[in-house]
Amino acid sequence: MDLFRGEFIETIERTENVRSFRFITDKKIDFLPGQFAQVIFDHSDLGDQQLNKYLSFSSSPDKNYIEFTKRLSSSSFCEKLRNLKRADKVLFKAPLGKCVLKEEYKKIAFLIGGIGITPVVSILEYIADRKLDTDAVLFYSNRSESDTAFKKELDDFSYLRGNIKIFYTVTKCRPLDKNCFFGRISKELIANKLKDIEKRMFYIFGPPKMVEAMEKVCFELECSQGQIKTENFIGY
């Protein structure tokens, strides 16, 4: 991994409290879809866990910019993100992470909740842009429909590429969209929508409790340990 300097170019609103931040870098970061970086605001102390945090790339490696997406809170790190102005410089350490897309995986599935969607967008964008024949199915759960980040982009991937399918679920209230399911991602929902579970690689990104819950669902579906790839979002 290396250190890169990036220049901030724009913020994109994804939901009421989720924002994407785009940068151009002094040299290309050769990352794989699904990887992440350390975003460094405190250059004097790289171990500063309040101002230097890990964020997944939410853009394909093929783009001429890099993008990170964050649910904003009142933390000092989020305040730094909020206050970014065009042409501000930020330091990154990248690439990091081993939960990545491998093109030899011809059938994949994602079990994702909330902000865990960020690396998935990188992977699906890469599949769509390169016109790969990877058969990808995303199960994506949020509290409500309005909390669903990247909805338009995900729908576009699904519409334009017949090998990308998406199933949305919400847990707080019954959805208005007839294509969105009420409830958590469950063994029953996955078994109903996937008839080739034994042939798929399952990706799970998110906070440890979400990852643990989805791993349990995979084991209930009789997936082998080798079929499951996970990345815990810690200190997010």
C-alpha positions as CSV (number, residue, x, y, z in Angstrom):
1,M,0.0,0.0,0.0
2,D,1.0,3.6,-0.6
3,L,0.2,7.2,0.4
4,F,-1.7,9.3,-2.2
5,R,-2.7,12.9,-2.2
6,G,-6.1,13.7,-3.4
7,E,-7.9,16.9,-4.4
8,F,-11.5,17.3,-3.4
9,I,-13.9,18.0,-6.3
10,E,-17.5,17.5,-5.2
11,T,-20.0,16.1,-2.7
12,I,-23.0,14.1,-3.8
13,E,-26.1,13.6,-1.6
14,R,-27.2,10.0,-1.5
15,T,-29.9,10.2,1.3
16,E,-30.8,12.7,4.0
17,N,-27.6,11.8,6.0
18,V,-25.4,9.9,3.5
19,R,-22.9,11.7,1.3
20,S,-20.4,10.7,-1.3
21,F,-17.1,12.6,-1.6
22,R,-15.1,12.6,-4.8
23,F,-11.4,13.3,-5.3
24,I,-8.8,13.3,-8.1
25,T,-5.4,11.9,-7.0
26,D,-1.8,12.9,-7.9
27,K,-1.3,9.3,-9.2
28,K,-3.7,6.5,-10.0
29,I,-4.6,4.2,-7.1
30,D,-4.6,0.6,-8.4
31,F,-7.3,-0.8,-6.2
32,L,-9.6,-3.8,-6.8
33,P,-13.4,-3.5,-6.6
34,G,-14.4,-4.0,-2.9
35,Q,-11.2,-2.5,-1.4
36,F,-11.0,0.5,1.0
37,A,-8.6,3.2,2.0
38,Q,-7.6,5.1,5.1
39,V,-8.7,8.8,4.8
40,I,-6.2,10.9,6.7
41,F,-6.9,14.3,8.1
42,D,-4.3,14.2,10.8
43,H,-1.0,14.0,8.9
44,S,1.2,14.2,12.0
45,D,-0.3,11.1,13.6
46,L,-1.5,8.4,11.2
47,G,-2.7,6.5,14.3
48,D,-5.3,9.2,15.2
49,Q,-8.5,7.1,15.2
50,Q,-10.7,10.2,15.5
51,L,-9.5,12.0,12.3
52,N,-8.1,9.1,10.3
53,K,-10.7,6.5,9.3
54,Y,-11.2,3.7,6.9
55,L,-13.7,4.1,4.1
56,S,-14.6,1.8,1.2
57,F,-14.2,3.0,-2.4
58,S,-17.8,3.5,-3.8
59,S,-16.5,4.0,-7.4
60,S,-15.1,1.6,-9.9
61,P,-11.3,1.5,-10.3
62,D,-11.9,2.4,-14.0
63,K,-13.2,5.9,-13.1
64,N,-10.9,9.0,-13.4
65,Y,-11.8,9.9,-9.8
66,I,-12.1,8.1,-6.5
67,E,-15.2,8.2,-4.3
68,F,-15.9,7.5,-0.7
69,T,-19.4,7.4,0.9
70,K,-20.2,8.0,4.5
71,R,-23.2,8.2,6.8
72,L,-22.6,11.5,8.5
73,S,-22.7,12.0,12.2
74,S,-21.5,14.7,14.6
75,S,-17.9,13.2,14.8
76,S,-14.8,15.3,14.2
77,F,-14.1,13.1,11.2
78,C,-17.5,13.8,9.7
79,E,-17.1,17.6,10.4
80,K,-13.9,17.5,8.3
81,L,-15.8,15.8,5.5
82,R,-18.6,18.3,5.7
83,N,-16.2,21.3,5.6
84,L,-14.3,20.2,2.5
85,K,-14.0,22.8,-0.2
86,R,-13.2,22.3,-3.8
87,A,-9.4,21.8,-4.3
88,D,-8.8,21.0,-0.6
89,K,-6.1,18.3,-0.3
90,V,-6.5,15.0,1.6
91,L,-4.1,12.2,2.2
92,F,-5.0,8.5,1.6
93,K,-3.4,5.2,2.4
94,A,-4.5,2.6,-0.1
95,P,-5.4,0.0,-1.3
96,L,-6.5,-2.1,1.7
97,G,-8.8,-5.1,2.1
98,K,-9.0,-8.6,0.6
99,C,-12.8,-8.9,0.2
100,V,-12.7,-8.2,-3.5
101,L,-14.3,-9.2,-6.8
102,K,-12.5,-12.0,-8.7
103,E,-13.5,-12.4,-12.3
104,E,-13.4,-16.2,-12.0
105,Y,-16.4,-16.0,-9.7
106,K,-19.2,-16.3,-12.3
107,K,-22.1,-16.3,-9.8
108,I,-22.0,-13.9,-6.8
109,A,-24.5,-12.6,-4.2
110,F,-24.4,-9.7,-1.7
111,L,-26.2,-9.6,1.7
112,I,-26.0,-6.0,2.6
113,G,-27.5,-3.5,5.1
114,G,-27.3,0.3,5.1
115,I,-23.9,1.8,4.5
116,G,-22.4,-1.6,3.7
117,I,-23.5,-0.9,0.2
118,T,-20.5,1.3,-0.6
119,P,-18.0,-1.4,-1.8
120,V,-20.9,-3.2,-3.5
121,V,-21.4,-0.1,-5.7
122,S,-17.7,-0.2,-6.7
123,I,-18.1,-3.9,-7.6
124,L,-21.3,-3.6,-9.6
125,E,-20.1,-0.4,-11.4
126,Y,-17.0,-2.3,-12.4
127,I,-19.1,-5.3,-13.7
128,A,-21.4,-2.9,-15.6
129,D,-18.7,-0.7,-17.1
130,R,-16.6,-3.7,-18.2
131,K,-19.7,-5.6,-19.4
132,L,-18.6,-8.7,-17.5
133,D,-20.8,-11.7,-17.6
134,T,-20.7,-12.1,-13.8
135,D,-24.2,-13.1,-12.5
136,A,-24.7,-10.8,-9.5
137,V,-27.6,-10.7,-7.1
138,L,-27.9,-8.0,-4.4
139,F,-30.1,-8.3,-1.3
140,Y,-30.1,-4.8,0.2
141,S,-31.8,-3.9,3.5
142,N,-32.5,-0.5,5.0
143,R,-34.8,0.9,7.7
144,S,-37.0,2.7,5.1
145,E,-37.1,3.4,1.4
146,S,-35.8,6.9,1.9
147,D,-32.7,5.4,3.6
148,T,-31.7,3.5,0.5
149,A,-28.5,5.0,-0.8
150,F,-27.5,4.7,-4.5
151,K,-31.1,3.6,-5.4
152,K,-31.0,5.2,-8.8
153,E,-27.5,3.9,-9.7
154,L,-28.4,0.4,-8.6
155,D,-31.7,0.4,-10.6
156,D,-29.7,1.6,-13.6
157,F,-27.2,-1.3,-13.3
158,S,-30.1,-3.7,-13.1
159,Y,-32.0,-2.1,-16.0
160,L,-28.9,-1.9,-18.3
161,R,-27.4,-5.2,-17.4
162,G,-29.5,-8.3,-17.4
163,N,-27.0,-10.2,-15.2
164,I,-27.4,-7.8,-12.2
165,K,-30.5,-8.4,-10.1
166,I,-31.5,-6.4,-7.0
167,F,-33.9,-7.1,-4.1
168,Y,-34.6,-4.3,-1.7
169,T,-36.0,-4.8,1.8
170,V,-37.1,-2.3,4.5
171,T,-37.5,-3.0,8.2
172,K,-39.2,0.1,9.8
173,C,-42.4,0.4,7.7
174,R,-44.1,-1.3,4.9
175,P,-42.7,-0.2,1.5
176,L,-44.7,1.7,-1.1
177,D,-42.7,0.1,-3.9
178,K,-44.2,-3.3,-4.8
179,N,-40.7,-4.5,-5.7
180,C,-39.4,-3.8,-2.1
181,F,-39.9,-6.4,0.6
182,F,-40.9,-5.8,4.2
183,G,-38.5,-7.3,6.8
184,R,-34.9,-8.3,7.2
185,I,-32.9,-10.4,4.7
186,S,-33.9,-13.9,5.7
187,K,-33.1,-17.5,4.8
188,E,-36.6,-17.7,3.3
189,L,-36.2,-14.7,1.0
190,I,-32.8,-15.8,-0.3
191,A,-33.9,-19.4,-0.9
192,N,-37.0,-18.1,-2.7
193,K,-35.0,-15.8,-5.0
194,L,-31.8,-17.9,-5.5
195,K,-32.1,-21.5,-6.9
196,D,-28.4,-22.0,-7.3
197,I,-27.1,-21.1,-3.8
198,E,-24.5,-23.8,-3.9
199,K,-22.8,-22.2,-7.0
200,R,-22.6,-18.7,-5.6
201,M,-19.9,-16.7,-3.7
202,F,-21.6,-14.6,-1.0
203,Y,-20.2,-11.2,-0.1
204,I,-21.1,-9.6,3.3
205,F,-19.9,-6.0,4.1
206,G,-21.0,-4.0,7.1
207,P,-20.8,-3.5,10.9
208,P,-19.8,-6.7,12.8
209,K,-23.4,-7.5,14.1
210,M,-24.8,-7.3,10.5
211,V,-21.9,-9.4,9.2
212,E,-22.4,-12.0,11.9
213,A,-26.2,-12.2,11.3
214,M,-25.8,-12.7,7.5
215,E,-23.1,-15.3,8.0
216,K,-25.5,-17.2,10.2
217,V,-28.1,-17.0,7.4
218,C,-25.6,-18.4,5.0
219,F,-24.8,-21.3,7.2
220,E,-28.6,-21.9,7.6
221,L,-28.7,-22.1,3.8
222,E,-25.9,-24.8,4.0
223,C,-23.3,-22.6,2.4
224,S,-19.7,-23.7,3.0
225,Q,-17.2,-21.4,4.7
226,G,-15.4,-21.1,1.4
227,Q,-18.5,-19.5,-0.2
228,I,-18.5,-16.6,2.2
229,K,-16.4,-13.4,1.9
230,T,-16.8,-10.8,4.7
231,E,-15.5,-7.4,5.6
232,N,-16.3,-5.8,9.0
233,F,-16.7,-2.0,9.1
234,I,-15.0,-1.3,12.5
235,G,-14.8,2.2,14.0
236,Y,-16.9,3.5,11.1
